């Protein structure tokens, strides 16, 4: 009877924790599907090498099969993601025919004033709970957000309109997270299988400038501030289903092999478009009617694999590899629904704004991770010393790189510490992301200046993404896990976790 009552109490606590996790707002923690580094306090301190070695609720973002080792557990962690970038724009300046927009004379490269991008340093959470409903089954639920920058750039530099304005002012107000639930099953001592269903939820918001200049219809310069249209795109609510499958093979206590597959995410969401029309005389009487639109973009599938070696349960080292199908992220399409510009000089009385495509042209990327942890007894406590490093190939071809999502080939170095206090485990981590600098030759730049009033794309579009890019990030995390009931004896769970269950 006492045993039954304990189980009921634990179930009630876990249910409340899971409900709280699923109800918590995502926070400002997502941006355009681009994840700057691995996430989770304990996993990131191992350099993201957590596909085969994940044995707590941190595994929900890496391999759901590993959650079986967590047993009945609650995990709360948060990381402060400090990010900074710099961009020095270069553009080819040409003399053009005002009637056709075609180049008519010599050209030269103009280097503009550098701008610095920043992101708010806010806690990015993981909240999750699991419950061992039977000796072979563990179920869980949680919410977690990617470590990504919500970039902001200045609107003016040296009293002039900022040179990056045609790509981005800010993504302030964006908030993307994953909400999910799943189960892990142990059909035998050597196998763990896991599956999860969830959704990417939240909102995406961006402010930028598009051009009201139409060279083939009237006299204007493409980047004349008088023709700037300040626009804001708000996408949401976003609810995009996804799922994850995972497996662990444990041939002996010394070895674990993990494999996991994250399904793609197809985002199809309503949006609103708000604009401040140009100061040019042809727009003097113009007004915008309607603001509804539909937005679509795709986020990638992810395949992960890892092998972990364990020595006497004290030393654990994992080598992991990954492939991300970013080739799916080809563009962001904005399709207005009844959005009209009225009374623009030289246009029909009602000009229905056409669909606008923001080209992305991302490519599949590869990554590798090496990390682990070493457990020692010190001052009557068990301590976990962790370290790791990762290498990630960029998904963005240089000719399509913009300040909207700065990405580059990255190396991340990380370290962390955990201490066991009975059933409690406290974790801390630090990681630094070194990103390679990228220079986009203006002649190779392929991101055109967007103009919602241009019916046909020009043969020689004005591109807005040439120049030099750099970025880096620091991640500091703290977390706590409480284990009510660990995985059964005979699993490959470290003895510290088994001791906590006694």
N, C-alpha and C positions, 0 to 999 in steps of 0.2 A: 504493500500500500504506500509506504514511504517512497519507494522507487517510482511508482506511478505518479505520485504528487510532484516529485522532483522533475520528472519528464514534462508534466503539464506546466510547471512554472517556467522551465526552460523554453518550451514551445511558445508560451505567451510572450516572454521577453523577446525571443527571436522574431516572432510575428510582428511585434510592435516595432522592432528595429528595422525589419524589412519594409514595413509600411512607411516608416519615416524616411528610409532611403529613397523609395520610389516617389515620395511626395516632395522631396527637396528640390527647389529650382536649380537649374543647371549652373547658373552663375555665368559670368562673362568669361567663357573658356573655349570658344571654338572659332575657326576662321577658314571658310572656303575649302574645307576638306584637307588642309595641309597641316600635318602634325610635325612639329619641329623636333621633338625628341620622344624617347620612350617614357611611359607614365607609370605611376604607382611608386610609393616610397621605397618599399623593399625591392621590387623588381628593378627600378631604375638604379638603385645603388649597386646592382650586379651588372650594370651596363645593358639591361634589357634581356640578359640571358636567363630566361624564366619559362621556357617552353617545356623543357623536360623536368626542371627542378622546382616548378611552381607547386607548392603544397599548402597554400592557404588561400584566402579569398582574393589576394592579389592576382591570382591566376585567371580571374574572370575576363581580363583583357588580353590574355595570352593563350591560354589553353584550358577550356572548361573541364577537361578530364582531371586536371590537377586539383580541382575543388574538392574531390572526394577525400583527399588527405586532410582537408581542413576540419572534417567532422562538423560538429555544431559550433559555430563561431560567429563573432561579430567583428567587423573591421571598419575602422574610421581612420582615414589619413587625409592629408592636405599638403599641397606643395605651392610654394611661391615661385612663380615663373617670371624672371626678370630678363627682358629682351630689349635689344637696341639694334638699330640698323643705320646705315648711311648710304645715300644715293647721290651721285653726281651725274646729272643728265647731260647727254650730248645729243645734238640733233643736226641733221643736214638742212641747211638753209638754202633754198632755191628761189630764183626768180621765176614766177609762173604767169601764164596768160590768165588775166582775170575772167575771161569768158569761157575758157575750156579747162582751166586748172592744170594744163600741161606745162612742164618745165620749159623755159625759153632761154635761159642763160646759164652762167657759171654757178657753182654751188660751193659751199664751204661748211666745215664742221664747227658748230658753236658749242662751247662748254659753259654750262650754267652753274649757278651757285649751288653748293651741296646742301642737302636737307637731311635732317636726322629723324628717324622714326622711333617711336617709343610705344610701349604698351602698358596698361595699368597692371601693377603688381598686386594681384588678388589671389586668395587661396583657391586652388583648383582641387576639388574633392574626389574622394572615393568613399562611398557609403554602401556597405553590403552586409548581408547576414546569410548564414547557411544553417541547415538543420539535418541531422542524420535521422531520417525517418525509418530506416531499417539497416541491418548490418551491411547490406550491399548498395544502399542508396543514400545519396545526399542531395538535397534540393537547396536552391539559393535564389536570392534576388538582390538587385543593387542598382546603383547609378554611378557613372564615372564620366569624366570629361577628358578630352585630349589636351596635351600640353601644346598649346598653339598661341600665337600672338594676335591680339586684337590691335592692329597697328593704327597709329595716328601720325599724321604729318602736318606741317604748318600750312596755313592758307596763304601766307605772304612771307617773302624773304627779301630783306632789304627794301621794304616798302613796295615791292612788286609782287604780282601774282606768282605763287610758288610753281616751280617748273614741273613738279610731279602731279599737278592738279588734274590732268587728264586721265590719270590712273587711280588716284585715291587721295582723299583728305583723311577720312577716318572710317573705321569699322566699329566705332563705339556703339554699343547697344546689341551687338551680336552675342549669341549664347547658344552653343550647340553641345549636347551631351548624349550619351548612350544610356538608355534605361533598359534593363533586361532581367530575365529570370531563366534558370536552367536547372539541369540535373546531371549528376555524375553517378556512374554505375560501375561496380567492380564485379565482373562475371567470374573472375578467378583471381588468385593472389598475384598473378603476373600481368593483369590487364586492368586498365581504367578507361572508360569511355565517357565522353561528355558531350552535351548539346545545349544550346541556348537559343532563345528567341528574344528579340528586343527591337528597339527602334532608335534611330537618331531623331532627337526632338529639340525644339528650340526655335530660334529666330536668327536671321542673317540680315545685317544692316550695313549699308555703305553709302558714303557721300563722296561725290567726285564732280568733275566738270565735263560736260560734253559740249560740242561746238554747234552753234547755230549758223555757221558759215557754209554757204553753198557756192563754191567758186564758179560752177557752170551756170548759175542763175543770176549772180549779182557780184558786185565788187566787194571783196573782203579778204583779209589775210587769215589763214587757218587758225592761228593762235592769238589773234587780236582779242584782248580781254573784253572788249566791247561786245563781242559775239559769244562770250561764254554763257552757257546754261548751267547753273548750279543745280545739281540733281541729287535726290536722295531715294535710294531703293531699299524698301523694307520688305523682307520675305518672311512669311510666317502666318499662322503657325506651321512649322515643319514637323511632320510625323512620317518618317520614312522607315518601313520595316526592314530588318536584317536578321541575320542568324550566324551561328558559329558551331563548328564541329571540332572535336578534339579526341585524341587517343594518347595513352601512355602505355609503353611496354616496359615491364620491370623484370628482366630475366634473372636478376640476383640483387642482393642488397647493395652491390657495388655499382650497378649500372641502371640508368633510366633513359629511355628513348621517347621523345615526344613529337607529335605532329598535330597541327591545328590549321583550320581553314576558316577565314572570316568571309562571309558572303558579301557581294557588292551592295551598295546603297544607291537606289534611284530616287533622287529628290524631285518631287513634283509638288509645288506649293503655290498658294496665292500670294500676291504681293501688291504693294502700292508704290506708285511713282509720283514723287512731288518735285516740282521744278520752279526755279526762279528764272524767268525768261530774260534774254539779253537786253542790254541798254541800247542796242543799235536801233536807229529810227524805224526800220521795217518791222520791228517788234513792238513799237510804241503802243499800239492798241491791241496787241495780241493777248489772248488769255488761254489758259489750259482748262479744258473741260474733261472731267473724269480722271481717275487715278488708278484704276484697277489694272492688274496684269497677272500673268502666270509665269512662273520661273521654273526652269528645269536644269539640272546638272547631275552628274553621276560621280559617286565616290568609289574607290577601288575595292576589289577583292584582295585579300592578304593571305599568303601561304607561309607558314612558319614551321621550322623543324629544329630540333635540338637533341644533343646527347650530353648527359651529365654523368660524371664519375664521382663516387662517394668513397671516402677512405675512413673506415671505422666510425661513420656518422659524424665525424668532426670536420672533415675537409670535403667540400663539394665544389666541383669545377664544371662549368657547362660551356659548350660551344654551340652557338645557334646561328642559323641562317634564315633569311626571309626574302620573299619576293612580293612586291606590291603592284597590282595591275592598274597603275595610274593612266595607262593608255585609254581607259574609259572616260577620263576627265578631259574631254575634247573641247568643250565650250560651255559657257553659261548663256542660256537663251532666255531672253525677256520678251514675252509676247503681250503687248498691250491689249486690253479688252475695252474697247470703246473710248480710248484716250484720244482726244481731239485737240488740235491747236486751231484756234479760230482767229480770223482777221490778221493773218500775217501777210504783209504787202508782197504781191507777186505770186501768192499761192492761192489755191481755191479757198473759198470762204471757210470751209471745214476741211482741214488737213488731218487725216487719220494717221497717227504715228505708226509706222511699220514695226515689225519685230526687229529687235536689236540683238546681235550676237557678240559676246565677248570671247574672243578666241583664247583658248588655254593650251591645247595641243600637248598635254603632258605625256610622258612615256613611262613604261614599266621600269621599276627600280629594284636594285638588289641591296642587301645589307648583311652584315656579319656581326656577331656579338660574342664576347668572351668574358665570363665573369663567374663569381662564386662567393663562398663564404666559409669562414673557419670559426668553429665554436671552441671556447675555452672556459674553464672554471676560474673565477676570480672573485675574491671577497665573498665567497659563498653564493655567488650568482653565476648563471650561465650567460656568456656574452657571445654575440655573433659579430664577427668582423667581416665586412663585405667590401668588394671592389669589383670593378668591371670596366670595359671599354667597348665601344661600338663604332662601326664604320657604315655610313649610309650614303648610297649613291643618290644624286639629285634626280627628281622626277621631271624637272622643268628644263626643256631645251633652252639654251641661252637666248635664242632669238625671240622666245616668248616669255622671258622673265620680266616681271613688273613688280612695283612696290606693293601691289595688292597682296601677293604672297611671295615674299622673297625666300627662295630655297636654293641650296647649293650642296655640293658634296660635303658631308659633315663627319667629324670625329668627336665622340663624346667620351669624356673620362669621368668616372663616378666612384664614390666611396660611401660607406654607411656603417651604422652600428645598431645592434639590437641587444636588448637585455630582457631576460626572462624573470618575471616576478610571480612565481606560482603559475596560475592560469593566464596571467597577463604577459604580453610582450610589447615593449616600447621600441619604436624604430625611429631613426633619423638618417637623413641622406643628403648628399650634395653632389651635383653634377655640373660640369661646364661643357658647353657645346662650342666647338671650334668649327666655324663654317668657312669654306674657301671663298675668297673674293672672286667675283665674276665681272668681266667687262663685256658688254654687248656693243659691238661695232654698229654705229648708226646705220651703216649700209646694209647690215644683216638684220636689223630690227624688223619684226613682223607684226607687232601689235598696232593696229591703226587707230587713229583718233576717231572716236565715236561721234556720229552726227545723226540724231533722230529725224532730221528734216531732209536728209539726202535719200532720194528714192533709189538711185543706182550707185554702187561703189565706184569711185574714180579709178582710172587705170594706174595712177601714181599716187597712192594714198599717203597722207602725212602720218608717219609712225611716231610713237610717243615713248618708247621704252629703251632707247639707246643710252649707253653710259656705264658707269661703274657702280657695282652693288657690293655691300658687305653687311654681315650680321653676326651676332653672337648671343648666347644666352647663359644664364645661371639659374639653377633650380635647387631650392632648399626645401626639404620635406620633413614632416613629422607624422608619425602614425601610431595607432594603438590597436592591438588585437586581443580579444578575450575568447578563450576556448572553453566551451562548456563540456564538450565530450569529443575527444580526439578520434581519429580513425582507428579501427581495430588493431590489436597486436598482430604482427605478421605482415602488416603493410610496411612500406619502406620509409615510414615517417621517422625523423630523427628522435633519438631517445629523450631529448629535452621536451618535445611535445608529448611523448608518451608519459613522461613523468608528471607533466601538468595535468594529465587526465586522471591520475590516481588520487 
